[in-house]
Amino acid sequence: MTMRQTIEIEVPLHCGRCKKKIMSICTTADGVCSVSFERGGKDKVVIKGEGVDAARVTACLREKVNKYAELISVAKDS
């Protein structure tokens, strides 16, 4: 049984094109249910899903969109 989780990745959002690329990378990852963006002190993407490989998604974002993507947290949802 896989657990539901919430993953937060800090990634600078420069433009609409970056946002679109981030969205397509995150939504194609296995187990992802939803993807949302949060803008505040730091821009971040919040991914909710089951059994998502957070390290792999972060590495993919670094490689394809922004080398400064950083995994902030992976929390288990109840």
All heavy atoms as a GROMACS GRO file, in nm:
protein
  587
    1MET      N    1   0.084  -0.120   0.000
    1MET     CA    2   0.000   0.000   0.000
    1MET      C    3   0.088   0.126   0.000
    1MET      O    4   0.180   0.136   0.079
    1MET     CB    5  -0.087  -0.001   0.126
    1MET     CG    6  -0.191   0.107   0.127
    1MET     SD    7  -0.294   0.092   0.273
    1MET     CE    8  -0.254   0.247   0.350
    2THR      N    9   0.059   0.216  -0.089
    2THR     CA   10   0.138   0.340  -0.095
    2THR      C   11   0.069   0.447  -0.012
    2THR      O   12  -0.051   0.445   0.007
    2THR     CB   13   0.153   0.390  -0.240
    2THR    OG1   14   0.024   0.404  -0.296
    2THR    CG2   15   0.235   0.294  -0.322
    3MET      N   16   0.149   0.541   0.036
    3MET     CA   17   0.092   0.647   0.119
    3MET      C   18   0.072   0.775   0.038
    3MET      O   19   0.146   0.803  -0.055
    3MET     CB   20   0.186   0.675   0.235
    3MET     CG   21   0.322   0.722   0.194
    3MET     SD   22   0.422   0.759   0.336
    3MET     CE   23   0.562   0.835   0.255
    4ARG      N   24  -0.032   0.848   0.078
    4ARG     CA   25  -0.053   0.979   0.016
    4ARG      C   26   0.050   1.073   0.074
    4ARG      O   27   0.081   1.067   0.192
    4ARG     CB   28  -0.195   1.029   0.045
    4ARG     CG   29  -0.298   0.951  -0.032
    4ARG     CD   30  -0.436   1.015  -0.027
    4ARG     NE   31  -0.441   1.151  -0.076
    4ARG     CZ   32  -0.442   1.186  -0.205
    4ARG    NH1   33  -0.437   1.095  -0.298
    4ARG    NH2   34  -0.450   1.313  -0.241
    5GLN      N   35   0.103   1.160  -0.013
    5GLN     CA   36   0.208   1.251   0.033
    5GLN      C   37   0.196   1.387  -0.032
    5GLN      O   38   0.135   1.401  -0.138
    5GLN     CB   39   0.345   1.190   0.005
    5GLN     CG   40   0.369   1.162  -0.142
    5GLN     CD   41   0.491   1.073  -0.166
    5GLN    OE1   42   0.533   1.000  -0.079
    5GLN    NE2   43   0.545   1.081  -0.286
    6THR      N   44   0.255   1.485   0.035
    6THR     CA   45   0.262   1.620  -0.018
    6THR      C   46   0.410   1.656  -0.030
    6THR      O   47   0.483   1.645   0.068
    6THR     CB   48   0.191   1.720   0.075
    6THR    OG1   49   0.054   1.680   0.088
    6THR    CG2   50   0.197   1.861   0.019
    7ILE      N   51   0.450   1.696  -0.149
    7ILE     CA   52   0.591   1.728  -0.175
    7ILE      C   53   0.600   1.877  -0.210
    7ILE      O   54   0.523   1.926  -0.292
    7ILE     CB   55   0.643   1.645  -0.294
    7ILE    CG1   56   0.631   1.496  -0.262
    7ILE    CG2   57   0.787   1.683  -0.329
    7ILE    CD1   58   0.638   1.408  -0.385
    8GLU      N   59   0.694   1.946  -0.147
    8GLU     CA   60   0.717   2.088  -0.179
    8GLU      C   61   0.856   2.102  -0.238
    8GLU      O   62   0.954   2.058  -0.179
    8GLU     CB   63   0.706   2.174  -0.053
    8GLU     CG   64   0.566   2.181   0.002
    8GLU     CD   65   0.555   2.275   0.121
    8GLU    OE1   66   0.659   2.327   0.168
    8GLU    OE2   67   0.442   2.297   0.165
    9ILE      N   68   0.861   2.165  -0.356
    9ILE     CA   69   0.989   2.189  -0.422
    9ILE      C   70   1.001   2.338  -0.451
    9ILE      O   71   0.913   2.395  -0.516
    9ILE     CB   72   1.000   2.109  -0.554
    9ILE    CG1   73   0.985   1.959  -0.528
    9ILE    CG2   74   1.133   2.139  -0.625
    9ILE    CD1   75   0.972   1.874  -0.653
   10GLU      N   76   1.107   2.398  -0.400
   10GLU     CA   77   1.130   2.540  -0.426
   10GLU      C   78   1.194   2.552  -0.564
   10GLU      O   79   1.295   2.489  -0.592
   10GLU     CB   80   1.224   2.597  -0.320
   10GLU     CG   81   1.250   2.745  -0.336
   10GLU     CD   82   1.352   2.794  -0.235
   10GLU    OE1   83   1.337   2.764  -0.114
   10GLU    OE2   84   1.446   2.859  -0.277
   11VAL      N   85   1.128   2.629  -0.651
   11VAL     CA   86   1.181   2.648  -0.786
   11VAL      C   87   1.143   2.788  -0.834
   11VAL      O   88   1.027   2.826  -0.831
   11VAL     CB   89   1.131   2.537  -0.883
   11VAL    CG1   90   0.981   2.532  -0.892
   11VAL    CG2   91   1.193   2.551  -1.020
   12PRO      N   92   1.242   2.871  -0.869
   12PRO     CA   93   1.212   3.006  -0.915
   12PRO      C   94   1.126   3.004  -1.042
   12PRO      O   95   1.155   2.932  -1.136
   12PRO     CB   96   1.350   3.066  -0.945
   12PRO     CG   97   1.446   2.982  -0.866
   12PRO     CD   98   1.385   2.845  -0.863
   13LEU      N   99   1.018   3.082  -1.040
   13LEU     CA  100   0.928   3.091  -1.156
   13LEU      C  101   0.956   3.222  -1.228
   13LEU      O  102   0.923   3.329  -1.179
   13LEU     CB  103   0.782   3.088  -1.110
   13LEU     CG  104   0.738   2.964  -1.032
   13LEU    CD1  105   0.598   2.983  -0.978
   13LEU    CD2  106   0.746   2.841  -1.118
   14HIS      N  107   1.023   3.212  -1.342
   14HIS     CA  108   1.061   3.333  -1.415
   14HIS      C  109   0.952   3.381  -1.510
   14HIS      O  110   0.929   3.500  -1.524
   14HIS     CB  111   1.189   3.308  -1.495
   14HIS     CG  112   1.306   3.273  -1.409
   14HIS    ND1  113   1.361   3.360  -1.319
   14HIS    CD2  114   1.375   3.158  -1.396
   14HIS    CE1  115   1.460   3.302  -1.256
   14HIS    NE2  116   1.472   3.178  -1.300
   15CYS      N  117   0.885   3.286  -1.576
   15CYS     CA  118   0.789   3.325  -1.679
   15CYS      C  119   0.684   3.216  -1.697
   15CYS      O  120   0.693   3.110  -1.637
   15CYS     CB  121   0.862   3.347  -1.811
   15CYS     SG  122   0.946   3.198  -1.871
   16GLY      N  123   0.588   3.242  -1.782
   16GLY     CA  124   0.483   3.146  -1.810
   16GLY      C  125   0.534   3.018  -1.873
   16GLY      O  126   0.482   2.910  -1.849
   17ARG      N  127   0.640   3.031  -1.954
   17ARG     CA  128   0.697   2.915  -2.020
   17ARG      C  129   0.759   2.819  -1.918
   17ARG      O  130   0.743   2.698  -1.927
   17ARG     CB  131   0.801   2.958  -2.123
   17ARG     CG  132   0.800   2.868  -2.246
   17ARG     CD  133   0.883   2.925  -2.359
   17ARG     NE  134   1.022   2.881  -2.341
   17ARG     CZ  135   1.128   2.958  -2.355
   17ARG    NH1  136   1.114   3.085  -2.387
   17ARG    NH2  137   1.249   2.912  -2.338
   18CYS      N  138   0.830   2.877  -1.819
   18CYS     CA  139   0.890   2.796  -1.713
   18CYS      C  140   0.780   2.722  -1.637
   18CYS      O  141   0.792   2.603  -1.608
   18CYS     CB  142   0.965   2.883  -1.612
   18CYS     SG  143   1.114   2.959  -1.676
   19LYS      N  144   0.674   2.795  -1.605
   19LYS     CA  145   0.563   2.738  -1.529
   19LYS      C  146   0.500   2.621  -1.605
   19LYS      O  147   0.470   2.517  -1.547
   19LYS     CB  148   0.459   2.848  -1.506
   19LYS     CG  149   0.376   2.831  -1.384
   19LYS     CD  150   0.297   2.959  -1.360
   19LYS     CE  151   0.203   2.940  -1.244
   19LYS     NZ  152   0.130   3.058  -1.210
   20LYS      N  153   0.485   2.638  -1.734
   20LYS     CA  154   0.426   2.535  -1.819
   20LYS      C  155   0.515   2.410  -1.823
   20LYS      O  156   0.466   2.297  -1.814
   20LYS     CB  157   0.408   2.592  -1.960
   20LYS     CG  158   0.312   2.516  -2.047
   20LYS     CD  159   0.287   2.592  -2.175
   20LYS     CE  160   0.202   2.511  -2.271
   20LYS     NZ  161   0.180   2.578  -2.396
   21LYS      N  162   0.647   2.430  -1.835
   21LYS     CA  163   0.741   2.318  -1.836
   21LYS      C  164   0.738   2.244  -1.702
   21LYS      O  165   0.737   2.122  -1.699
   21LYS     CB  166   0.884   2.370  -1.860
   21LYS     CG  167   0.921   2.384  -2.005
   21LYS     CD  168   1.052   2.457  -2.016
   21LYS     CE  169   1.161   2.375  -2.080
   21LYS     NZ  170   1.285   2.451  -2.096
   22ILE      N  171   0.737   2.320  -1.593
   22ILE     CA  172   0.732   2.260  -1.459
   22ILE      C  173   0.605   2.177  -1.444
   22ILE      O  174   0.610   2.063  -1.397
   22ILE     CB  175   0.738   2.370  -1.350
   22ILE    CG1  176   0.876   2.436  -1.350
   22ILE    CG2  177   0.705   2.312  -1.213
   22ILE    CD1  178   0.885   2.565  -1.272
   23MET      N  179   0.494   2.232  -1.487
   23MET     CA  180   0.366   2.163  -1.477
   23MET      C  181   0.369   2.033  -1.556
   23MET      O  182   0.326   1.929  -1.506
   23MET     CB  183   0.254   2.254  -1.527
   23MET     CG  184   0.115   2.199  -1.509
   23MET     SD  185   0.069   2.178  -1.338
   23MET     CE  186  -0.008   2.332  -1.304
   24SER      N  187   0.423   2.034  -1.677
   24SER     CA  188   0.424   1.912  -1.758
   24SER      C  189   0.517   1.806  -1.700
   24SER      O  190   0.484   1.688  -1.702
   24SER     CB  191   0.459   1.943  -1.904
   24SER     OG  192   0.595   1.967  -1.918
   25ILE      N  193   0.629   1.846  -1.642
   25ILE     CA  194   0.721   1.750  -1.580
   25ILE      C  195   0.655   1.686  -1.457
   25ILE      O  196   0.659   1.565  -1.440
   25ILE     CB  197   0.854   1.818  -1.540
   25ILE    CG1  198   0.936   1.850  -1.665
   25ILE    CG2  199   0.936   1.730  -1.444
   25ILE    CD1  200   1.052   1.943  -1.642
   26CYS      N  201   0.593   1.769  -1.374
   26CYS     CA  202   0.532   1.719  -1.251
   26CYS      C  203   0.411   1.631  -1.277
   26CYS      O  204   0.392   1.529  -1.211
   26CYS     CB  205   0.493   1.836  -1.160
   26CYS     SG  206   0.635   1.928  -1.099
   27THR      N  207   0.328   1.669  -1.374
   27THR     CA  208   0.206   1.591  -1.399
   27THR      C  209   0.235   1.458  -1.467
   27THR      O  210   0.153   1.367  -1.458
   27THR     CB  211   0.103   1.670  -1.483
   27THR    OG1  212   0.166   1.717  -1.601
   27THR    CG2  213   0.046   1.786  -1.405
   28THR      N  214   0.349   1.443  -1.534
   28THR     CA  215   0.380   1.316  -1.600
   28THR      C  216   0.451   1.218  -1.506
   28THR      O  217   0.470   1.103  -1.542
   28THR     CB  218   0.465   1.337  -1.727
   28THR    OG1  219   0.582   1.410  -1.693
   28THR    CG2  220   0.388   1.411  -1.835
   29ALA      N  221   0.490   1.262  -1.386
   29ALA     CA  222   0.555   1.172  -1.290
   29ALA      C  223   0.453   1.070  -1.238
   29ALA      O  224   0.335   1.103  -1.222
   29ALA     CB  225   0.613   1.253  -1.174
   30ASP      N  226   0.499   0.949  -1.213
   30ASP     CA  227   0.410   0.844  -1.163
   30ASP      C  228   0.351   0.878  -1.027
   30ASP      O  229   0.423   0.921  -0.938
   30ASP     CB  230   0.486   0.711  -1.151
   30ASP     CG  231   0.521   0.652  -1.287
   30ASP    OD1  232   0.454   0.688  -1.385
   30ASP    OD2  233   0.615   0.571  -1.294
   31GLY      N  234   0.221   0.856  -1.012
   31GLY     CA  235   0.153   0.872  -0.883
   31GLY      C  236   0.104   1.011  -0.849
   31GLY      O  237   0.044   1.032  -0.745
   32VAL      N  238   0.128   1.110  -0.936
   32VAL     CA  239   0.088   1.247  -0.907
   32VAL      C  240  -0.063   1.265  -0.926
   32VAL      O  241  -0.118   1.225  -1.028
   32VAL     CB  242   0.165   1.348  -0.996
   32VAL    CG1  243   0.110   1.489  -0.980
   32VAL    CG2  244   0.313   1.344  -0.964
   33CYS      N  245  -0.128   1.324  -0.824
   33CYS     CA  246  -0.272   1.352  -0.831
   33CYS      C  247  -0.298   1.498  -0.864
   33CYS      O  248  -0.386   1.530  -0.942
   33CYS     CB  249  -0.340   1.318  -0.699
   33CYS     SG  250  -0.334   1.144  -0.659
   34SER      N  251  -0.220   1.588  -0.801
   34SER     CA  252  -0.240   1.731  -0.828
   34SER      C  253  -0.110   1.808  -0.814
   34SER      O  254  -0.020   1.768  -0.741
   34SER     CB  255  -0.345   1.789  -0.733
   34SER     OG  256  -0.292   1.802  -0.603
   35VAL      N  257  -0.103   1.920  -0.888
   35VAL     CA  258   0.014   2.006  -0.886
   35VAL      C  259  -0.036   2.150  -0.873
   35VAL      O  260  -0.127   2.190  -0.944
   35VAL     CB  261   0.097   1.994  -1.017
   35VAL    CG1  262   0.216   2.087  -1.015
   35VAL    CG2  263   0.142   1.851  -1.039
   36SER      N  264   0.023   2.225  -0.780
   36SER     CA  265  -0.016   2.366  -0.766
   36SER      C  266   0.108   2.450  -0.739
   36SER      O  267   0.212   2.398  -0.698
   36SER     CB  268  -0.118   2.383  -0.653
   36SER     OG  269  -0.062   2.342  -0.530
   37PHE      N  270   0.096   2.579  -0.765
   37PHE     CA  271   0.207   2.672  -0.743
   37PHE      C  272   0.174   2.762  -0.626
   37PHE      O  273   0.060   2.803  -0.609
   37PHE     CB  274   0.231   2.757  -0.868
   37PHE     CG  275   0.282   2.679  -0.985
   37PHE    CD1  276   0.197   2.633  -1.083
   37PHE    CD2  277   0.417   2.649  -0.995
   37PHE    CE1  278   0.244   2.560  -1.191
   37PHE    CE2  279   0.466   2.575  -1.102
   37PHE     CZ  280   0.378   2.531  -1.200
   38GLU      N  281   0.276   2.795  -0.546
   38GLU     CA  282   0.259   2.889  -0.436
   38GLU      C  283   0.363   2.998  -0.453
   38GLU      O  284   0.481   2.969  -0.470
   38GLU     CB  285   0.277   2.820  -0.300
   38GLU     CG  286   0.160   2.734  -0.261
   38GLU     CD  287   0.176   2.674  -0.122
   38GLU    OE1  288   0.262   2.722  -0.045
   38GLU    OE2  289   0.103   2.579  -0.093
   39ARG      N  290   0.316   3.120  -0.449
   39ARG     CA  291   0.408   3.233  -0.458
   39ARG      C  292   0.405   3.303  -0.324
   39ARG      O  293   0.302   3.325  -0.267
   39ARG     CB  294   0.364   3.328  -0.570
   39ARG     CG  295   0.357   3.251  -0.702
   39ARG     CD  296   0.372   3.338  -0.819
   39ARG     NE  297   0.506   3.393  -0.827
   39ARG     CZ  298   0.565   3.427  -0.939
   39ARG    NH1  299   0.504   3.408  -1.053
   39ARG    NH2  300   0.684   3.480  -0.941
   40GLY      N  301   0.520   3.334  -0.274
   40GLY     CA  302   0.529   3.402  -0.146
   40GLY      C  303   0.669   3.456  -0.136
   40GLY      O  304   0.720   3.515  -0.230
   41GLY      N  305   0.735   3.432  -0.022
   41GLY     CA  306   0.874   3.470  -0.008
   41GLY      C  307   0.957   3.396  -0.111
   41GLY      O  308   1.045   3.451  -0.176
   42LYS      N  309   0.924   3.269  -0.130
   42LYS     CA  310   0.993   3.184  -0.228
   42LYS      C  311   0.887   3.118  -0.316
   42LYS      O  312   0.781   3.080  -0.267
   42LYS     CB  313   1.072   3.073  -0.158
   42LYS     CG  314   1.176   3.122  -0.060
   42LYS     CD  315   1.307   3.147  -0.128
   42LYS     CE  316   1.415   3.185  -0.029
   42LYS     NZ  317   1.540   3.211  -0.092
   43ASP      N  318   0.915   3.105  -0.444
   43ASP     CA  319   0.822   3.035  -0.534
   43ASP      C  320   0.839   2.886  -0.512
   43ASP      O  321   0.952   2.838  -0.498
   43ASP     CB  322   0.856   3.066  -0.681
   43ASP     CG  323   0.834   3.212  -0.715
   43ASP    OD1  324   0.751   3.276  -0.650
   43ASP    OD2  325   0.900   3.260  -0.809
   44LYS      N  326   0.728   2.815  -0.506
   44LYS     CA  327   0.740   2.670  -0.494
   44LYS      C  328   0.625   2.599  -0.562
   44LYS      O  329   0.518   2.657  -0.585
   44LYS     CB  330   0.753   2.627  -0.348
   44LYS     CG  331   0.635   2.659  -0.261
   44LYS     CD  332   0.666   2.621  -0.118
   44LYS     CE  333   0.554   2.664  -0.026
   44LYS     NZ  334   0.582   2.632   0.113
   45VAL      N  335   0.651   2.472  -0.594
   45VAL     CA  336   0.549   2.388  -0.654
   45VAL      C  337   0.513   2.283  -0.548
   45VAL      O  338   0.600   2.232  -0.479
   45VAL     CB  339   0.599   2.324  -0.787
   45VAL    CG1  340   0.719   2.237  -0.765
   45VAL    CG2  341   0.490   2.245  -0.855
   46VAL      N  342   0.383   2.259  -0.532
   46VAL     CA  343   0.334   2.163  -0.434
   46VAL      C  344   0.269   2.048  -0.511
   46VAL      O  345   0.177   2.068  -0.589
   46VAL     CB  346   0.232   2.228  -0.338
   46VAL    CG1  347   0.179   2.125  -0.239
   46VAL    CG2  348   0.294   2.346  -0.265
   47ILE      N  349   0.322   1.928  -0.489
   47ILE     CA  350   0.274   1.809  -0.559
   47ILE      C  351   0.207   1.716  -0.459
   47ILE      O  352   0.263   1.688  -0.353
   47ILE     CB  353   0.392   1.734  -0.625
   47ILE    CG1  354   0.467   1.826  -0.722
   47ILE    CG2  355   0.344   1.608  -0.695
   47ILE    CD1  356   0.600   1.772  -0.767
   48LYS      N  357   0.086   1.671  -0.491
   48LYS     CA  358   0.017   1.574  -0.406
   48LYS      C  359  -0.001   1.447  -0.486
   48LYS      O  360  -0.032   1.451  -0.604
   48LYS     CB  361  -0.119   1.628  -0.362
   48LYS     CG  362  -0.109   1.744  -0.265
   48LYS     CD  363  -0.246   1.791  -0.220
   48LYS     CE  364  -0.236   1.916  -0.136
   48LYS     NZ  365  -0.218   1.888   0.004
   49GLY      N  366   0.021   1.334  -0.419
   49GLY     CA  367   0.006   1.207  -0.489
   49GLY      C  368   0.038   1.088  -0.401
   49GLY      O  369   0.054   1.102  -0.280
   50GLU      N  370   0.051   0.972  -0.463
   50GLU     CA  371   0.083   0.849  -0.392
   50GLU      C  372   0.207   0.785  -0.452
   50GLU      O  373   0.212   0.761  -0.573
   50GLU     CB  374  -0.034   0.751  -0.401
   50GLU     CG  375  -0.154   0.793  -0.322
   50GLU     CD  376  -0.264   0.688  -0.325
   50GLU    OE1  377  -0.233   0.568  -0.336
   50GLU    OE2  378  -0.381   0.728  -0.317
   51GLY      N  379   0.305   0.758  -0.368
   51GLY     CA  380   0.426   0.690  -0.413
   51GLY      C  381   0.508   0.768  -0.515
   51GLY      O  382   0.576   0.709  -0.598
   52VAL      N  383   0.504   0.900  -0.508
   52VAL     CA  384   0.580   0.983  -0.602
   52VAL      C  385   0.727   0.984  -0.560
   52VAL      O  386   0.758   0.999  -0.442
   52VAL     CB  387   0.525   1.128  -0.604
   52VAL    CG1  388   0.602   1.214  -0.702
   52VAL    CG2  389   0.377   1.129  -0.637
   53ASP      N  390   0.817   0.970  -0.655
   53ASP     CA  391   0.961   0.975  -0.628
   53ASP      C  392   1.004   1.122  -0.628
   53ASP      O  393   1.035   1.180  -0.732
   53ASP     CB  394   1.036   0.895  -0.733
   53ASP     CG  395   1.185   0.882  -0.704
   53ASP    OD1  396   1.235   0.959  -0.619
   53ASP    OD2  397   1.249   0.797  -0.767
   54ALA      N  398   1.004   1.182  -0.509
   54ALA     CA  399   1.033   1.326  -0.495
   54ALA      C  400   1.172   1.363  -0.545
   54ALA      O  401   1.189   1.465  -0.612
   54ALA     CB  402   1.017   1.367  -0.349
   55ALA      N  403   1.270   1.280  -0.515
   55ALA     CA  404   1.408   1.309  -0.557
   55ALA      C  405   1.419   1.308  -0.709
   55ALA      O  406   1.489   1.392  -0.768
   55ALA     CB  407   1.504   1.208  -0.496
   56ARG      N  408   1.350   1.216  -0.772
   56ARG     CA  409   1.355   1.205  -0.918
   56ARG      C  410   1.288   1.325  -0.986
   56ARG      O  411   1.340   1.378  -1.083
   56ARG     CB  412   1.289   1.075  -0.962
   56ARG     CG  413   1.314   1.042  -1.104
   56ARG     CD  414   1.288   0.895  -1.131
   56ARG     NE  415   1.261   0.880  -1.272
   56ARG     CZ  416   1.171   0.799  -1.322
   56ARG    NH1  417   1.099   0.723  -1.244
   56ARG    NH2  418   1.153   0.791  -1.451
   57VAL      N  419   1.173   1.367  -0.931
   57VAL     CA  420   1.103   1.484  -0.986
   57VAL      C  421   1.191   1.608  -0.971
   57VAL      O  422   1.206   1.687  -1.064
   57VAL     CB  423   0.966   1.505  -0.918
   57VAL    CG1  424   0.903   1.636  -0.962
   57VAL    CG2  425   0.872   1.390  -0.949
   58THR      N  426   1.253   1.624  -0.854
   58THR     CA  427   1.340   1.739  -0.829
   58THR      C  428   1.459   1.740  -0.925
   58THR      O  429   1.493   1.843  -0.984
   58THR     CB  430   1.391   1.739  -0.683
   58THR    OG1  431   1.279   1.733  -0.594
   58THR    CG2  432   1.471   1.864  -0.652
   59ALA      N  433   1.521   1.623  -0.943
   59ALA     CA  434   1.636   1.612  -1.035
   59ALA      C  435   1.594   1.647  -1.177
   59ALA      O  436   1.668   1.715  -1.249
   59ALA     CB  437   1.694   1.472  -1.029
   60CYS      N  438   1.476   1.603  -1.216
   60CYS     CA  439   1.425   1.629  -1.350
   60CYS      C  440   1.401   1.780  -1.369
   60CYS      O  441   1.433   1.836  -1.474
   60CYS     CB  442   1.296   1.551  -1.371
   60CYS     SG  443   1.251   1.533  -1.542
   61LEU      N  444   1.347   1.845  -1.268
   61LEU     CA  445   1.324   1.991  -1.274
   61LEU      C  446   1.458   2.064  -1.286
   61LEU      O  447   1.470   2.159  -1.363
   61LEU     CB  448   1.248   2.040  -1.152
   61LEU     CG  449   1.100   2.001  -1.144
   61LEU    CD1  450   1.042   2.041  -1.010
   61LEU    CD2  451   1.020   2.065  -1.257
   62ARG      N  452   1.557   2.020  -1.209
   62ARG     CA  453   1.691   2.082  -1.214
   62ARG      C  454   1.749   2.071  -1.354
   62ARG      O  455   1.808   2.165  -1.405
   62ARG     CB  456   1.786   2.014  -1.117
   62ARG     CG  457   1.779   2.066  -0.980
   62ARG     CD  458   1.891   2.011  -0.894
   62ARG     NE  459   1.856   2.029  -0.755
   62ARG     CZ  460   1.859   1.933  -0.665
   62ARG    NH1  461   1.898   1.812  -0.698
   62ARG    NH2  462   1.825   1.957  -0.542
   63GLU      N  463   1.734   1.954  -1.412
   63GLU     CA  464   1.792   1.925  -1.543
   63GLU      C  465   1.722   2.000  -1.656
   63GLU      O  466   1.787   2.054  -1.744
   63GLU     CB  467   1.782   1.774  -1.566
   63GLU     CG  468   1.855   1.723  -1.686
   63GLU     CD  469   1.832   1.574  -1.702
   63GLU    OE1  470   1.865   1.497  -1.609
   63GLU    OE2  471   1.780   1.534  -1.807
   64LYS      N  472   1.588   2.004  -1.652
   64LYS     CA  473   1.513   2.055  -1.766
   64LYS      C  474   1.462   2.198  -1.755
   64LYS      O  475   1.432   2.260  -1.855
   64LYS     CB  476   1.395   1.963  -1.795
   64LYS     CG  477   1.442   1.825  -1.836
   64LYS     CD  478   1.330   1.737  -1.879
   64LYS     CE  479   1.387   1.607  -1.933
   64LYS     NZ  480   1.294   1.499  -1.934
   65VAL      N  481   1.450   2.249  -1.631
   65VAL     CA  482   1.393   2.383  -1.616
   65VAL      C  483   1.487   2.479  -1.545
   65VAL      O  484   1.526   2.581  -1.600
   65VAL     CB  485   1.259   2.380  -1.539
   65VAL    CG1  486   1.197   2.518  -1.533
   65VAL    CG2  487   1.161   2.283  -1.602
   66ASN      N  488   1.522   2.447  -1.421
   66ASN     CA  489   1.598   2.543  -1.342
   66ASN      C  490   1.694   2.470  -1.249
   66ASN      O  491   1.651   2.392  -1.165
   66ASN     CB  492   1.500   2.629  -1.260
   66ASN     CG  493   1.569   2.747  -1.196
   66ASN    OD1  494   1.670   2.730  -1.129
   66ASN    ND2  495   1.514   2.864  -1.215
   67LYS      N  496   1.822   2.498  -1.263
   67LYS     CA  497   1.922   2.426  -1.184
   67LYS      C  498   1.912   2.456  -1.034
   67LYS      O  499   1.976   2.390  -0.954
   67LYS     CB  500   2.062   2.457  -1.235
   67LYS     CG  501   2.103   2.602  -1.221
   67LYS     CD  502   2.240   2.625  -1.282
   67LYS     CE  503   2.276   2.772  -1.275
   67LYS     NZ  504   2.390   2.806  -1.357
   68TYR      N  505   1.830   2.555  -0.996
   68TYR     CA  506   1.816   2.591  -0.855
   68TYR      C  507   1.699   2.522  -0.786
   68TYR      O  508   1.670   2.553  -0.671
   68TYR     CB  509   1.804   2.742  -0.840
   68TYR     CG  510   1.924   2.815  -0.895
   68TYR    CD1  511   1.915   2.892  -1.010
   68TYR    CD2  512   2.048   2.804  -0.832
   68TYR    CE1  513   2.027   2.957  -1.062
   68TYR    CE2  514   2.160   2.868  -0.884
   68TYR     CZ  515   2.148   2.945  -0.999
   68TYR     OH  516   2.258   3.007  -1.049
   69ALA      N  517   1.630   2.430  -0.854
   69ALA     CA  518   1.519   2.358  -0.791
   69ALA      C  519   1.571   2.284  -0.668
   69ALA      O  520   1.675   2.221  -0.672
   69ALA     CB  521   1.457   2.260  -0.889
   70GLU      N  522   1.497   2.298  -0.556
   70GLU     CA  523   1.541   2.237  -0.432
   70GLU      C  524   1.424   2.173  -0.359
   70GLU      O  525   1.322   2.237  -0.337
   70GLU     CB  526   1.604   2.344  -0.343
   70GLU     CG  527   1.663   2.292  -0.216
   70GLU     CD  528   1.722   2.401  -0.128
   70GLU    OE1  529   1.757   2.509  -0.180
   70GLU    OE2  530   1.728   2.379  -0.007
   71LEU      N  531   1.440   2.047  -0.322
   71LEU     CA  532   1.337   1.975  -0.249
   71LEU      C  533   1.330   2.030  -0.107
   71LEU      O  534   1.429   2.032  -0.036
   71LEU     CB  535   1.371   1.825  -0.246
   71LEU     CG  536   1.272   1.732  -0.180
   71LEU    CD1  537   1.136   1.739  -0.247
   71LEU    CD2  538   1.324   1.590  -0.181
   72ILE      N  539   1.212   2.081  -0.070
   72ILE     CA  540   1.195   2.139   0.064
   72ILE      C  541   1.143   2.035   0.162
   72ILE      O  542   1.200   2.016   0.268
   72ILE     CB  543   1.098   2.259   0.062
   72ILE    CG1  544   1.149   2.367  -0.031
   72ILE    CG2  545   1.078   2.315   0.202
   72ILE    CD1  546   1.050   2.478  -0.056
   73SER      N  547   1.033   1.969   0.127
   73SER     CA  548   0.977   1.872   0.221
   73SER      C  549   0.894   1.767   0.151
   73SER      O  550   0.840   1.789   0.042
   73SER     CB  551   0.891   1.943   0.325
   73SER     OG  552   0.773   1.993   0.266
   74VAL      N  553   0.884   1.652   0.217
   74VAL     CA  554   0.796   1.543   0.176
   74VAL      C  555   0.720   1.505   0.302
   74VAL      O  556   0.780   1.460   0.400
   74VAL     CB  557   0.874   1.421   0.124
   74VAL    CG1  558   0.778   1.310   0.084
   74VAL    CG2  559   0.961   1.459   0.006
   75ALA      N  560   0.590   1.530   0.304
   75ALA     CA  561   0.509   1.501   0.422
   75ALA      C  562   0.402   1.396   0.389
   75ALA      O  563   0.344   1.397   0.281
   75ALA     CB  564   0.441   1.630   0.470
   76LYS      N  565   0.382   1.309   0.486
   76LYS     CA  566   0.280   1.205   0.468
   76LYS      C  567   0.144   1.262   0.506
   76LYS      O  568   0.129   1.324   0.612
   76LYS     CB  569   0.316   1.085   0.558
   76LYS     CG  570   0.227   0.966   0.537
   76LYS     CD  571   0.281   0.846   0.610
   76LYS     CE  572   0.245   0.854   0.756
   76LYS     NZ  573   0.271   0.732   0.830
   77ASP      N  574   0.045   1.245   0.417
   77ASP     CA  575  -0.091   1.289   0.447
   77ASP      C  576  -0.162   1.178   0.522
   77ASP      O  577  -0.140   1.061   0.496
   77ASP     CB  578  -0.168   1.320   0.318
   77ASP     CG  579  -0.115   1.444   0.247
   77ASP    OD1  580  -0.036   1.518   0.309
   77ASP    OD2  581  -0.150   1.464   0.132
   78SER      N  582  -0.250   1.217   0.612
   78SER     CA  583  -0.322   1.115   0.688
   78SER      C  584  -0.447   1.069   0.614
   78SER      O  585  -0.495   1.129   0.525
   78SER     CB  586  -0.362   1.168   0.824
   78SER     OG  587  -0.428   1.291   0.811
   0.00000   0.00000   0.00000
